[in-house]
Amino acid sequence: MHKSRNLTSHTYNEETADEIANAVKNEYVVLLNGLSHRLEEEQNSQQGSLFKSD
């Protein structure tokens, strides 16, 4: 995702833009949804390791 983001900032190539748009629809959405689910689980868990305040 980071590489794609950097490419979109500096490219005016339609083929590259189309490839990145397809990657967003086919790959990145799945990864971001997984991250969202994981963060919600962590937030709701009793352990709350990511959100636990010490």
All heavy atoms as atom14 arrays in JSON, in Angstrom:
{
  "sequence": "MHKSRNLTSHTYNEETADEIANAVKNEYVVLLNGLSHRLEEEQNSQQGSLFKSD",
  "atom14_mask": [
    [1, 1, 1, 1, 1, 1, 1, 1, 0, 0, 0, 0, 0, 0],
    [1, 1, 1, 1, 1, 1, 1, 1, 1, 1, 0, 0, 0, 0],
    [1, 1, 1, 1, 1, 1, 1, 1, 1, 0, 0, 0, 0, 0],
    [1, 1, 1, 1, 1, 1, 0, 0, 0, 0, 0, 0, 0, 0],
    [1, 1, 1, 1, 1, 1, 1, 1, 1, 1, 1, 0, 0, 0],
    [1, 1, 1, 1, 1, 1, 1, 1, 0, 0, 0, 0, 0, 0],
    [1, 1, 1, 1, 1, 1, 1, 1, 0, 0, 0, 0, 0, 0],
    [1, 1, 1, 1, 1, 1, 1, 0, 0, 0, 0, 0, 0, 0],
    [1, 1, 1, 1, 1, 1, 0, 0, 0, 0, 0, 0, 0, 0],
    [1, 1, 1, 1, 1, 1, 1, 1, 1, 1, 0, 0, 0, 0],
    [1, 1, 1, 1, 1, 1, 1, 0, 0, 0, 0, 0, 0, 0],
    [1, 1, 1, 1, 1, 1, 1, 1, 1, 1, 1, 1, 0, 0],
    [1, 1, 1, 1, 1, 1, 1, 1, 0, 0, 0, 0, 0, 0],
    [1, 1, 1, 1, 1, 1, 1, 1, 1, 0, 0, 0, 0, 0],
    [1, 1, 1, 1, 1, 1, 1, 1, 1, 0, 0, 0, 0, 0],
    [1, 1, 1, 1, 1, 1, 1, 0, 0, 0, 0, 0, 0, 0],
    [1, 1, 1, 1, 1, 0, 0, 0, 0, 0, 0, 0, 0, 0],
    [1, 1, 1, 1, 1, 1, 1, 1, 0, 0, 0, 0, 0, 0],
    [1, 1, 1, 1, 1, 1, 1, 1, 1, 0, 0, 0, 0, 0],
    [1, 1, 1, 1, 1, 1, 1, 1, 0, 0, 0, 0, 0, 0],
    [1, 1, 1, 1, 1, 0, 0, 0, 0, 0, 0, 0, 0, 0],
    [1, 1, 1, 1, 1, 1, 1, 1, 0, 0, 0, 0, 0, 0],
    [1, 1, 1, 1, 1, 0, 0, 0, 0, 0, 0, 0, 0, 0],
    [1, 1, 1, 1, 1, 1, 1, 0, 0, 0, 0, 0, 0, 0],
    [1, 1, 1, 1, 1, 1, 1, 1, 1, 0, 0, 0, 0, 0],
    [1, 1, 1, 1, 1, 1, 1, 1, 0, 0, 0, 0, 0, 0],
    [1, 1, 1, 1, 1, 1, 1, 1, 1, 0, 0, 0, 0, 0],
    [1, 1, 1, 1, 1, 1, 1, 1, 1, 1, 1, 1, 0, 0],
    [1, 1, 1, 1, 1, 1, 1, 0, 0, 0, 0, 0, 0, 0],
    [1, 1, 1, 1, 1, 1, 1, 0, 0, 0, 0, 0, 0, 0],
    [1, 1, 1, 1, 1, 1, 1, 1, 0, 0, 0, 0, 0, 0],
    [1, 1, 1, 1, 1, 1, 1, 1, 0, 0, 0, 0, 0, 0],
    [1, 1, 1, 1, 1, 1, 1, 1, 0, 0, 0, 0, 0, 0],
    [1, 1, 1, 1, 0, 0, 0, 0, 0, 0, 0, 0, 0, 0],
    [1, 1, 1, 1, 1, 1, 1, 1, 0, 0, 0, 0, 0, 0],
    [1, 1, 1, 1, 1, 1, 0, 0, 0, 0, 0, 0, 0, 0],
    [1, 1, 1, 1, 1, 1, 1, 1, 1, 1, 0, 0, 0, 0],
    [1, 1, 1, 1, 1, 1, 1, 1, 1, 1, 1, 0, 0, 0],
    [1, 1, 1, 1, 1, 1, 1, 1, 0, 0, 0, 0, 0, 0],
    [1, 1, 1, 1, 1, 1, 1, 1, 1, 0, 0, 0, 0, 0],
    [1, 1, 1, 1, 1, 1, 1, 1, 1, 0, 0, 0, 0, 0],
    [1, 1, 1, 1, 1, 1, 1, 1, 1, 0, 0, 0, 0, 0],
    [1, 1, 1, 1, 1, 1, 1, 1, 1, 0, 0, 0, 0, 0],
    [1, 1, 1, 1, 1, 1, 1, 1, 0, 0, 0, 0, 0, 0],
    [1, 1, 1, 1, 1, 1, 0, 0, 0, 0, 0, 0, 0, 0],
    [1, 1, 1, 1, 1, 1, 1, 1, 1, 0, 0, 0, 0, 0],
    [1, 1, 1, 1, 1, 1, 1, 1, 1, 0, 0, 0, 0, 0],
    [1, 1, 1, 1, 0, 0, 0, 0, 0, 0, 0, 0, 0, 0],
    [1, 1, 1, 1, 1, 1, 0, 0, 0, 0, 0, 0, 0, 0],
    [1, 1, 1, 1, 1, 1, 1, 1, 0, 0, 0, 0, 0, 0],
    [1, 1, 1, 1, 1, 1, 1, 1, 1, 1, 1, 0, 0, 0],
    [1, 1, 1, 1, 1, 1, 1, 1, 1, 0, 0, 0, 0, 0],
    [1, 1, 1, 1, 1, 1, 0, 0, 0, 0, 0, 0, 0, 0],
    [1, 1, 1, 1, 1, 1, 1, 1, 0, 0, 0, 0, 0, 0]
  ],
  "atom14_positions": [
    [[0.81, -1.18, 0.0], [0.0, 0.0, 0.0], [0.87, 1.26, 0.0], [0.54, 2.22, -0.68], [-0.93, 0.02, 1.22], [-2.14, -0.87, 1.07], [-3.35, -0.63, 2.38], [-2.83, -1.91, 3.5], [0.0, 0.0, 0.0], [0.0, 0.0, 0.0], [0.0, 0.0, 0.0], [0.0, 0.0, 0.0], [0.0, 0.0, 0.0], [0.0, 0.0, 0.0]],
    [[1.91, 1.22, 0.77], [2.8, 2.39, 0.85], [3.41, 2.69, -0.52], [3.45, 3.85, -0.95], [3.9, 2.13, 1.89], [4.76, 3.31, 2.15], [6.03, 3.4, 1.68], [4.51, 4.47, 2.81], [6.55, 4.56, 2.05], [5.64, 5.22, 2.73], [0.0, 0.0, 0.0], [0.0, 0.0, 0.0], [0.0, 0.0, 0.0], [0.0, 0.0, 0.0]],
    [[3.86, 1.67, -1.2], [4.45, 1.86, -2.53], [3.41, 2.44, -3.49], [3.72, 3.37, -4.26], [4.98, 0.53, -3.06], [5.62, 0.63, -4.42], [6.14, -0.72, -4.89], [6.67, -0.64, -6.29], [7.09, -1.94, -6.8], [0.0, 0.0, 0.0], [0.0, 0.0, 0.0], [0.0, 0.0, 0.0], [0.0, 0.0, 0.0], [0.0, 0.0, 0.0]],
    [[2.2, 1.92, -3.44], [1.14, 2.43, -4.32], [0.83, 3.88, -4.01], [0.64, 4.7, -4.92], [-0.13, 1.6, -4.15], [0.06, 0.3, -4.63], [0.0, 0.0, 0.0], [0.0, 0.0, 0.0], [0.0, 0.0, 0.0], [0.0, 0.0, 0.0], [0.0, 0.0, 0.0], [0.0, 0.0, 0.0], [0.0, 0.0, 0.0], [0.0, 0.0, 0.0]],
    [[0.78, 4.22, -2.74], [0.52, 5.6, -2.35], [1.59, 6.52, -2.91], [1.29, 7.58, -3.45], [0.45, 5.71, -0.83], [0.07, 7.1, -0.34], [1.35, 7.81, 0.07], [1.06, 9.19, 0.44], [1.76, 10.21, 0.0], [2.74, 10.06, -0.84], [1.49, 11.42, 0.39], [0.0, 0.0, 0.0], [0.0, 0.0, 0.0], [0.0, 0.0, 0.0]],
    [[2.83, 6.11, -2.79], [3.92, 6.93, -3.31], [3.85, 7.07, -4.83], [4.11, 8.14, -5.37], [5.27, 6.38, -2.89], [5.54, 6.61, -1.42], [4.92, 7.46, -0.79], [6.46, 5.85, -0.87], [0.0, 0.0, 0.0], [0.0, 0.0, 0.0], [0.0, 0.0, 0.0], [0.0, 0.0, 0.0], [0.0, 0.0, 0.0], [0.0, 0.0, 0.0]],
    [[3.49, 5.99, -5.5], [3.37, 6.06, -6.96], [2.25, 7.0, -7.39], [2.39, 7.73, -8.37], [3.11, 4.66, -7.54], [4.31, 3.72, -7.6], [3.86, 2.32, -8.01], [5.35, 4.25, -8.58], [0.0, 0.0, 0.0], [0.0, 0.0, 0.0], [0.0, 0.0, 0.0], [0.0, 0.0, 0.0], [0.0, 0.0, 0.0], [0.0, 0.0, 0.0]],
    [[1.14, 7.0, -6.67], [0.03, 7.87, -7.06], [0.37, 9.34, -6.85], [-0.19, 10.2, -7.52], [-1.27, 7.54, -6.29], [-1.05, 7.71, -4.9], [-1.75, 6.16, -6.59], [0.0, 0.0, 0.0], [0.0, 0.0, 0.0], [0.0, 0.0, 0.0], [0.0, 0.0, 0.0], [0.0, 0.0, 0.0], [0.0, 0.0, 0.0], [0.0, 0.0, 0.0]],
    [[1.27, 9.62, -5.95], [1.66, 11.01, -5.7], [2.53, 11.58, -6.81], [2.59, 12.79, -6.97], [2.43, 11.11, -4.38], [1.6, 10.74, -3.32], [0.0, 0.0, 0.0], [0.0, 0.0, 0.0], [0.0, 0.0, 0.0], [0.0, 0.0, 0.0], [0.0, 0.0, 0.0], [0.0, 0.0, 0.0], [0.0, 0.0, 0.0], [0.0, 0.0, 0.0]],
    [[3.18, 10.71, -7.56], [4.17, 11.19, -8.52], [3.98, 10.62, -9.92], [4.91, 10.66, -10.71], [5.58, 10.84, -8.04], [5.86, 11.37, -6.67], [6.02, 12.71, -6.4], [5.96, 10.75, -5.47], [6.23, 12.89, -5.12], [6.2, 11.72, -4.53], [0.0, 0.0, 0.0], [0.0, 0.0, 0.0], [0.0, 0.0, 0.0], [0.0, 0.0, 0.0]],
    [[2.81, 10.09, -10.22], [2.63, 9.52, -11.54], [1.44, 10.13, -12.24], [0.46, 10.5, -11.6], [2.46, 7.98, -11.49], [2.51, 7.47, -12.81], [1.14, 7.56, -10.87], [0.0, 0.0, 0.0], [0.0, 0.0, 0.0], [0.0, 0.0, 0.0], [0.0, 0.0, 0.0], [0.0, 0.0, 0.0], [0.0, 0.0, 0.0], [0.0, 0.0, 0.0]],
    [[1.57, 10.25, -13.52], [0.47, 10.7, -14.35], [0.22, 9.66, -15.43], [-0.36, 9.94, -16.46], [0.79, 12.07, -14.96], [1.02, 13.1, -13.88], [2.31, 13.43, -13.46], [-0.06, 13.71, -13.25], [2.51, 14.36, -12.45], [0.15, 14.64, -12.23], [1.43, 14.95, -11.85], [1.62, 15.86, -10.85], [0.0, 0.0, 0.0], [0.0, 0.0, 0.0]],
    [[0.65, 8.44, -15.15], [0.52, 7.33, -16.08], [-0.8, 6.62, -15.82], [-1.03, 6.1, -14.72], [1.71, 6.38, -15.88], [1.69, 5.2, -16.82], [0.71, 4.46, -16.84], [2.76, 5.04, -17.56], [0.0, 0.0, 0.0], [0.0, 0.0, 0.0], [0.0, 0.0, 0.0], [0.0, 0.0, 0.0], [0.0, 0.0, 0.0], [0.0, 0.0, 0.0]],
    [[-1.67, 6.6, -16.82], [-3.01, 6.01, -16.64], [-2.95, 4.52, -16.33], [-3.72, 4.02, -15.51], [-3.85, 6.24, -17.9], [-5.28, 5.81, -17.73], [-6.16, 6.18, -18.91], [-5.7, 6.9, -19.82], [-7.32, 5.74, -18.9], [0.0, 0.0, 0.0], [0.0, 0.0, 0.0], [0.0, 0.0, 0.0], [0.0, 0.0, 0.0], [0.0, 0.0, 0.0]],
    [[-2.01, 3.81, -16.92], [-1.88, 2.38, -16.66], [-1.52, 2.12, -15.19], [-2.11, 1.25, -14.55], [-0.82, 1.76, -17.57], [-0.69, 0.26, -17.41], [0.35, -0.34, -18.36], [0.62, 0.26, -19.41], [0.88, -1.41, -18.02], [0.0, 0.0, 0.0], [0.0, 0.0, 0.0], [0.0, 0.0, 0.0], [0.0, 0.0, 0.0], [0.0, 0.0, 0.0]],
    [[-0.59, 2.9, -14.67], [-0.22, 2.76, -13.25], [-1.4, 3.11, -12.36], [-1.67, 2.4, -11.38], [0.98, 3.68, -12.92], [2.08, 3.31, -13.75], [1.38, 3.55, -11.46], [0.0, 0.0, 0.0], [0.0, 0.0, 0.0], [0.0, 0.0, 0.0], [0.0, 0.0, 0.0], [0.0, 0.0, 0.0], [0.0, 0.0, 0.0], [0.0, 0.0, 0.0]],
    [[-2.12, 4.16, -12.69], [-3.29, 4.55, -11.89], [-4.34, 3.44, -11.9], [-4.94, 3.13, -10.86], [-3.88, 5.84, -12.43], [0.0, 0.0, 0.0], [0.0, 0.0, 0.0], [0.0, 0.0, 0.0], [0.0, 0.0, 0.0], [0.0, 0.0, 0.0], [0.0, 0.0, 0.0], [0.0, 0.0, 0.0], [0.0, 0.0, 0.0], [0.0, 0.0, 0.0]],
    [[-4.57, 2.82, -13.05], [-5.54, 1.72, -13.14], [-5.1, 0.52, -12.31], [-5.92, -0.12, -11.64], [-5.74, 1.29, -14.59], [-6.51, 2.3, -15.41], [-7.22, 3.15, -14.82], [-6.42, 2.25, -16.66], [0.0, 0.0, 0.0], [0.0, 0.0, 0.0], [0.0, 0.0, 0.0], [0.0, 0.0, 0.0], [0.0, 0.0, 0.0], [0.0, 0.0, 0.0]],
    [[-3.81, 0.21, -12.34], [-3.29, -0.91, -11.55], [-3.49, -0.66, -10.06], [-3.88, -1.56, -9.31], [-1.81, -1.13, -11.85], [-1.55, -1.72, -13.22], [-0.06, -1.79, -13.57], [0.78, -1.46, -12.7], [0.25, -2.16, -14.71], [0.0, 0.0, 0.0], [0.0, 0.0, 0.0], [0.0, 0.0, 0.0], [0.0, 0.0, 0.0], [0.0, 0.0, 0.0]],
    [[-3.24, 0.56, -9.63], [-3.39, 0.89, -8.21], [-4.86, 0.86, -7.82], [-5.22, 0.36, -6.75], [-2.73, 2.25, -7.9], [-1.21, 2.12, -8.07], [-3.09, 2.73, -6.51], [-0.46, 3.43, -8.05], [0.0, 0.0, 0.0], [0.0, 0.0, 0.0], [0.0, 0.0, 0.0], [0.0, 0.0, 0.0], [0.0, 0.0, 0.0], [0.0, 0.0, 0.0]],
    [[-5.73, 1.38, -8.68], [-7.16, 1.35, -8.38], [-7.65, -0.09, -8.23], [-8.43, -0.4, -7.32], [-7.94, 2.07, -9.48], [0.0, 0.0, 0.0], [0.0, 0.0, 0.0], [0.0, 0.0, 0.0], [0.0, 0.0, 0.0], [0.0, 0.0, 0.0], [0.0, 0.0, 0.0], [0.0, 0.0, 0.0], [0.0, 0.0, 0.0], [0.0, 0.0, 0.0]],
    [[-7.17, -0.98, -9.08], [-7.54, -2.39, -8.97], [-7.0, -3.01, -7.69], [-7.68, -3.81, -7.05], [-7.07, -3.17, -10.19], [-7.93, -2.89, -11.41], [-9.12, -2.65, -11.29], [-7.33, -2.9, -12.58], [0.0, 0.0, 0.0], [0.0, 0.0, 0.0], [0.0, 0.0, 0.0], [0.0, 0.0, 0.0], [0.0, 0.0, 0.0], [0.0, 0.0, 0.0]],
    [[-5.79, -2.65, -7.31], [-5.2, -3.17, -6.08], [-6.01, -2.71, -4.87], [-6.23, -3.49, -3.93], [-3.74, -2.73, -5.94], [0.0, 0.0, 0.0], [0.0, 0.0, 0.0], [0.0, 0.0, 0.0], [0.0, 0.0, 0.0], [0.0, 0.0, 0.0], [0.0, 0.0, 0.0], [0.0, 0.0, 0.0], [0.0, 0.0, 0.0], [0.0, 0.0, 0.0]],
    [[-6.47, -1.47, -4.89], [-7.29, -0.97, -3.79], [-8.56, -1.79, -3.68], [-8.93, -2.24, -2.59], [-7.62, 0.53, -3.98], [-8.68, 0.99, -3.0], [-6.36, 1.38, -3.85], [0.0, 0.0, 0.0], [0.0, 0.0, 0.0], [0.0, 0.0, 0.0], [0.0, 0.0, 0.0], [0.0, 0.0, 0.0], [0.0, 0.0, 0.0], [0.0, 0.0, 0.0]],
    [[-9.22, -2.01, -4.8], [-10.49, -2.76, -4.79], [-10.3, -4.22, -4.44], [-11.12, -4.81, -3.75], [-11.18, -2.66, -6.15], [-11.72, -1.28, -6.47], [-12.58, -1.3, -7.71], [-11.74, -1.52, -8.95], [-12.48, -1.36, -10.2], [0.0, 0.0, 0.0], [0.0, 0.0, 0.0], [0.0, 0.0, 0.0], [0.0, 0.0, 0.0], [0.0, 0.0, 0.0]],
    [[-9.22, -4.83, -4.93], [-9.06, -6.28, -4.81], [-8.19, -6.74, -3.65], [-8.32, -7.88, -3.21], [-8.51, -6.85, -6.11], [-9.44, -6.61, -7.28], [-10.66, -6.72, -7.15], [-8.89, -6.26, -8.43], [0.0, 0.0, 0.0], [0.0, 0.0, 0.0], [0.0, 0.0, 0.0], [0.0, 0.0, 0.0], [0.0, 0.0, 0.0], [0.0, 0.0, 0.0]],
    [[-7.3, -5.91, -3.17], [-6.36, -6.33, -2.13], [-6.43, -5.47, -0.87], [-6.57, -5.99, 0.24], [-4.92, -6.27, -2.67], [-4.66, -7.21, -3.83], [-3.27, -6.99, -4.4], [-2.33, -6.81, -3.6], [-3.13, -6.99, -5.63], [0.0, 0.0, 0.0], [0.0, 0.0, 0.0], [0.0, 0.0, 0.0], [0.0, 0.0, 0.0], [0.0, 0.0, 0.0]],
    [[-6.33, -4.18, -1.04], [-6.18, -3.3, 0.11], [-7.44, -3.25, 0.96], [-7.36, -3.14, 2.18], [-5.76, -1.9, -0.31], [-4.47, -1.86, -1.1], [-4.14, -0.78, -1.9], [-3.56, -2.91, -1.05], [-2.97, -0.74, -2.62], [-2.38, -2.87, -1.78], [-2.09, -1.78, -2.56], [-0.92, -1.75, -3.27], [0.0, 0.0, 0.0], [0.0, 0.0, 0.0]],
    [[-8.61, -3.32, 0.33], [-9.86, -3.31, 1.09], [-9.89, -4.5, 2.06], [-10.27, -4.35, 3.22], [-11.09, -3.32, 0.15], [-12.36, -3.63, 0.89], [-11.21, -1.98, -0.55], [0.0, 0.0, 0.0], [0.0, 0.0, 0.0], [0.0, 0.0, 0.0], [0.0, 0.0, 0.0], [0.0, 0.0, 0.0], [0.0, 0.0, 0.0], [0.0, 0.0, 0.0]],
    [[-9.45, -5.66, 1.58], [-9.43, -6.85, 2.43], [-8.48, -6.63, 3.61], [-8.82, -6.93, 4.76], [-9.01, -8.09, 1.61], [-8.82, -9.3, 2.5], [-10.03, -8.38, 0.53], [0.0, 0.0, 0.0], [0.0, 0.0, 0.0], [0.0, 0.0, 0.0], [0.0, 0.0, 0.0], [0.0, 0.0, 0.0], [0.0, 0.0, 0.0], [0.0, 0.0, 0.0]],
    [[-7.31, -6.09, 3.35], [-6.34, -5.84, 4.41], [-6.85, -4.81, 5.42], [-6.72, -4.99, 6.63], [-5.01, -5.37, 3.81], [-4.28, -6.37, 2.94], [-3.09, -5.71, 2.25], [-3.82, -7.56, 3.77], [0.0, 0.0, 0.0], [0.0, 0.0, 0.0], [0.0, 0.0, 0.0], [0.0, 0.0, 0.0], [0.0, 0.0, 0.0], [0.0, 0.0, 0.0]],
    [[-7.43, -3.74, 4.92], [-7.94, -2.7, 5.82], [-9.14, -3.18, 6.63], [-9.26, -2.83, 7.81], [-8.28, -1.44, 5.02], [-7.07, -0.72, 4.42], [-7.51, 0.35, 3.44], [-6.19, -0.14, 5.51], [0.0, 0.0, 0.0], [0.0, 0.0, 0.0], [0.0, 0.0, 0.0], [0.0, 0.0, 0.0], [0.0, 0.0, 0.0], [0.0, 0.0, 0.0]],
    [[-9.99, -3.98, 6.03], [-11.11, -4.56, 6.79], [-10.6, -5.5, 7.88], [-11.13, -5.51, 8.99], [-12.08, -5.3, 5.87], [-12.96, -4.36, 5.09], [-13.21, -3.24, 5.49], [-13.45, -4.83, 3.95], [0.0, 0.0, 0.0], [0.0, 0.0, 0.0], [0.0, 0.0, 0.0], [0.0, 0.0, 0.0], [0.0, 0.0, 0.0], [0.0, 0.0, 0.0]],
    [[-9.56, -6.27, 7.57], [-8.96, -7.14, 8.58], [-8.37, -6.35, 9.73], [-8.52, -6.7, 10.9], [0.0, 0.0, 0.0], [0.0, 0.0, 0.0], [0.0, 0.0, 0.0], [0.0, 0.0, 0.0], [0.0, 0.0, 0.0], [0.0, 0.0, 0.0], [0.0, 0.0, 0.0], [0.0, 0.0, 0.0], [0.0, 0.0, 0.0], [0.0, 0.0, 0.0]],
    [[-7.71, -5.25, 9.4], [-7.14, -4.39, 10.44], [-8.25, -3.79, 11.3], [-8.16, -3.78, 12.53], [-6.31, -3.27, 9.82], [-5.76, -2.22, 10.78], [-4.84, -2.84, 11.81], [-5.06, -1.12, 10.0], [0.0, 0.0, 0.0], [0.0, 0.0, 0.0], [0.0, 0.0, 0.0], [0.0, 0.0, 0.0], [0.0, 0.0, 0.0], [0.0, 0.0, 0.0]],
    [[-9.3, -3.32, 10.66], [-10.43, -2.76, 11.4], [-11.03, -3.79, 12.35], [-11.3, -3.48, 13.52], [-11.49, -2.26, 10.42], [-12.62, -1.79, 11.1], [0.0, 0.0, 0.0], [0.0, 0.0, 0.0], [0.0, 0.0, 0.0], [0.0, 0.0, 0.0], [0.0, 0.0, 0.0], [0.0, 0.0, 0.0], [0.0, 0.0, 0.0], [0.0, 0.0, 0.0]],
    [[-11.23, -4.99, 11.86], [-11.78, -6.07, 12.69], [-10.87, -6.37, 13.87], [-11.32, -6.49, 15.01], [-11.99, -7.32, 11.84], [-12.58, -8.46, 12.58], [-13.89, -8.49, 12.97], [-12.03, -9.63, 13.01], [-14.13, -9.61, 13.61], [-13.01, -10.33, 13.65], [0.0, 0.0, 0.0], [0.0, 0.0, 0.0], [0.0, 0.0, 0.0], [0.0, 0.0, 0.0]],
    [[-9.59, -6.44, 13.62], [-8.61, -6.72, 14.68], [-8.62, -5.62, 15.74], [-8.6, -5.9, 16.95], [-7.22, -6.86, 14.07], [-6.06, -6.85, 15.03], [-5.93, -8.16, 15.78], [-4.98, -8.07, 16.86], [-3.66, -8.2, 16.74], [-3.12, -8.46, 15.57], [-2.87, -8.1, 17.78], [0.0, 0.0, 0.0], [0.0, 0.0, 0.0], [0.0, 0.0, 0.0]],
    [[-8.67, -4.37, 15.3], [-8.68, -3.27, 16.25], [-9.96, -3.26, 17.08], [-9.92, -2.97, 18.28], [-8.49, -1.94, 15.52], [-7.11, -1.72, 14.91], [-7.12, -0.44, 14.08], [-6.03, -1.68, 15.96], [0.0, 0.0, 0.0], [0.0, 0.0, 0.0], [0.0, 0.0, 0.0], [0.0, 0.0, 0.0], [0.0, 0.0, 0.0], [0.0, 0.0, 0.0]],
    [[-11.09, -3.58, 16.45], [-12.35, -3.67, 17.2], [-12.29, -4.79, 18.22], [-12.75, -4.62, 19.36], [-13.52, -3.9, 16.25], [-13.89, -2.68, 15.45], [-14.99, -2.96, 14.42], [-15.6, -4.04, 14.45], [-15.22, -2.07, 13.59], [0.0, 0.0, 0.0], [0.0, 0.0, 0.0], [0.0, 0.0, 0.0], [0.0, 0.0, 0.0], [0.0, 0.0, 0.0]],
    [[-11.72, -5.94, 17.85], [-11.58, -7.04, 18.8], [-10.7, -6.64, 19.97], [-11.02, -6.93, 21.13], [-10.99, -8.27, 18.12], [-11.94, -9.0, 17.21], [-11.28, -10.19, 16.54], [-10.03, -10.27, 16.51], [-12.02, -11.04, 16.04], [0.0, 0.0, 0.0], [0.0, 0.0, 0.0], [0.0, 0.0, 0.0], [0.0, 0.0, 0.0], [0.0, 0.0, 0.0]],
    [[-9.6, -5.99, 19.68], [-8.69, -5.56, 20.74], [-9.37, -4.56, 21.67], [-9.22, -4.63, 22.89], [-7.43, -4.93, 20.15], [-6.5, -5.91, 19.5], [-5.75, -6.78, 20.49], [-5.55, -6.36, 21.65], [-5.36, -7.89, 20.11], [0.0, 0.0, 0.0], [0.0, 0.0, 0.0], [0.0, 0.0, 0.0], [0.0, 0.0, 0.0], [0.0, 0.0, 0.0]],
    [[-10.11, -3.65, 21.1], [-10.78, -2.63, 21.89], [-11.84, -3.25, 22.8], [-12.03, -2.81, 23.93], [-11.4, -1.58, 20.99], [-11.98, -0.39, 21.72], [-12.5, 0.66, 20.77], [-12.85, 0.37, 19.64], [-12.54, 1.89, 21.22], [0.0, 0.0, 0.0], [0.0, 0.0, 0.0], [0.0, 0.0, 0.0], [0.0, 0.0, 0.0], [0.0, 0.0, 0.0]],
    [[-12.52, -4.28, 22.3], [-13.61, -4.89, 23.05], [-13.16, -6.01, 23.98], [-13.93, -6.44, 24.83], [-14.67, -5.43, 22.08], [-15.35, -4.32, 21.32], [-15.52, -3.22, 21.82], [-15.71, -4.58, 20.08], [0.0, 0.0, 0.0], [0.0, 0.0, 0.0], [0.0, 0.0, 0.0], [0.0, 0.0, 0.0], [0.0, 0.0, 0.0], [0.0, 0.0, 0.0]],
    [[-11.96, -6.46, 23.85], [-11.51, -7.56, 24.7], [-11.18, -7.09, 26.11], [-10.91, -5.92, 26.35], [-10.28, -8.23, 24.09], [-9.13, -7.42, 24.28], [0.0, 0.0, 0.0], [0.0, 0.0, 0.0], [0.0, 0.0, 0.0], [0.0, 0.0, 0.0], [0.0, 0.0, 0.0], [0.0, 0.0, 0.0], [0.0, 0.0, 0.0], [0.0, 0.0, 0.0]],
    [[-11.22, -8.03, 27.03], [-10.87, -7.71, 28.41], [-9.4, -7.37, 28.54], [-9.02, -6.56, 29.37], [-11.23, -8.9, 29.32], [-12.7, -9.14, 29.45], [-13.43, -7.96, 30.08], [-12.92, -7.34, 31.01], [-14.59, -7.64, 29.56], [0.0, 0.0, 0.0], [0.0, 0.0, 0.0], [0.0, 0.0, 0.0], [0.0, 0.0, 0.0], [0.0, 0.0, 0.0]],
    [[-8.57, -8.02, 27.74], [-7.14, -7.74, 27.8], [-6.82, -6.38, 27.22], [-6.02, -5.64, 27.76], [-6.36, -8.82, 27.06], [-6.49, -10.19, 27.68], [-5.86, -11.27, 26.83], [-5.44, -11.01, 25.7], [-5.79, -12.47, 27.35], [0.0, 0.0, 0.0], [0.0, 0.0, 0.0], [0.0, 0.0, 0.0], [0.0, 0.0, 0.0], [0.0, 0.0, 0.0]],
    [[-7.44, -6.08, 26.08], [-7.25, -4.77, 25.45], [-5.81, -4.37, 25.3], [-5.44, -3.24, 25.58], [0.0, 0.0, 0.0], [0.0, 0.0, 0.0], [0.0, 0.0, 0.0], [0.0, 0.0, 0.0], [0.0, 0.0, 0.0], [0.0, 0.0, 0.0], [0.0, 0.0, 0.0], [0.0, 0.0, 0.0], [0.0, 0.0, 0.0], [0.0, 0.0, 0.0]],
    [[-4.97, -5.28, 24.82], [-3.54, -5.03, 24.79], [-3.16, -3.79, 24.0], [-2.22, -3.09, 24.35], [-2.8, -6.25, 24.24], [-3.23, -6.56, 22.94], [0.0, 0.0, 0.0], [0.0, 0.0, 0.0], [0.0, 0.0, 0.0], [0.0, 0.0, 0.0], [0.0, 0.0, 0.0], [0.0, 0.0, 0.0], [0.0, 0.0, 0.0], [0.0, 0.0, 0.0]],
    [[-3.89, -3.46, 22.94], [-3.54, -2.26, 22.19], [-4.08, -0.99, 22.82], [-3.56, 0.09, 22.61], [-4.08, -2.36, 20.75], [-3.39, -3.34, 19.82], [-4.11, -3.37, 18.48], [-1.95, -2.98, 19.62], [0.0, 0.0, 0.0], [0.0, 0.0, 0.0], [0.0, 0.0, 0.0], [0.0, 0.0, 0.0], [0.0, 0.0, 0.0], [0.0, 0.0, 0.0]],
    [[-5.17, -1.12, 23.6], [-5.82, 0.05, 24.13], [-5.77, 0.14, 25.64], [-6.36, 1.0, 26.24], [-7.29, 0.06, 23.66], [-7.42, 0.18, 22.18], [-7.63, -0.94, 21.4], [-7.3, 1.41, 21.55], [-7.73, -0.85, 20.03], [-7.4, 1.52, 20.19], [-7.62, 0.39, 19.42], [0.0, 0.0, 0.0], [0.0, 0.0, 0.0], [0.0, 0.0, 0.0]],
    [[-5.05, -0.75, 26.24], [-4.95, -0.79, 27.7], [-4.11, 0.39, 28.19], [-3.01, 0.62, 27.72], [-4.3, -2.11, 28.14], [-4.29, -2.3, 29.63], [-3.73, -3.66, 29.97], [-3.79, -3.91, 31.45], [-3.29, -5.24, 31.78], [0.0, 0.0, 0.0], [0.0, 0.0, 0.0], [0.0, 0.0, 0.0], [0.0, 0.0, 0.0], [0.0, 0.0, 0.0]],
    [[-4.65, 1.12, 29.11], [-3.87, 2.24, 29.68], [-3.25, 1.77, 30.99], [-3.92, 1.22, 31.84], [-4.76, 3.46, 29.89], [-5.86, 3.12, 30.72], [0.0, 0.0, 0.0], [0.0, 0.0, 0.0], [0.0, 0.0, 0.0], [0.0, 0.0, 0.0], [0.0, 0.0, 0.0], [0.0, 0.0, 0.0], [0.0, 0.0, 0.0], [0.0, 0.0, 0.0]],
    [[-1.97, 2.0, 31.1], [-1.24, 1.59, 32.3], [-1.07, 2.72, 33.25], [-0.96, 3.82, 32.97], [0.14, 1.02, 31.92], [0.0, -0.26, 31.13], [-0.87, -1.08, 31.47], [0.79, -0.45, 30.2], [0.0, 0.0, 0.0], [0.0, 0.0, 0.0], [0.0, 0.0, 0.0], [0.0, 0.0, 0.0], [0.0, 0.0, 0.0], [0.0, 0.0, 0.0]]
  ]
}
